[in-house]
Amino acid sequence: TIVDYLAKNFPAVATKTNVNKATSMDLQTQLELTAKDADAIVTFRTDHGDFKDWDSLTKVPGVDAAKLTAKKDSIVFTDAQ
């Protein structure tokens, strides 16, 4: 009964992943990406600078844009949550 009450009245707060700050492991666990996809995002970010918007993120070579689209609501590009 107590758990049901807490779940109903205090839902878990979903945190968003800042793709400009996240490590490869963060991207893997928080966005459910493969190690290959997460590493590609970090490498691209390191080589080309921070992502400015959604379009720049989906253009990372070797990353399936459909995987990112599935997690679009969990991704941010700044520190704003």
Secondary structure, DSSP 8 states (H G I E B T S, - for coil): -HHHHHHHHS------EETTT--HHHHHHHH---HHHHHHHHHHHHHH----SHHHHHT-TT--HHHHHHTGGGEESSS--
